[in-house]
Amino acid sequence: MLLERESKAIVQRALALSSAEHIEVSLSTEDSSLTRFAGNQIHQNVAQMDATASVRVSDGKSYGFGKTNDLSDKGLKALVDQALVSA
């Protein structure tokens, strides 16, 4: 699970990368886990956390959208560029 300050930093980085007239950044996280039992004992235990950033941009006439789970600077730049191109 991302902390609030980490989430805000990711959103701020995505906002700073855009040259669009309007931009909307959304960040969501998902925690999931699974435990399997066999013979009254834990056979398998798996936990996974995933975070996804979505960006919607507008130039006043058209909209573009992008989504990624690569939250690095390079990944966010590619996300914003993808949204700008699709607009």
Helices and strands as residue ranges (DSSP letters): H 4-16, E 22-38, E 41-58, E 63-68, H 73-86
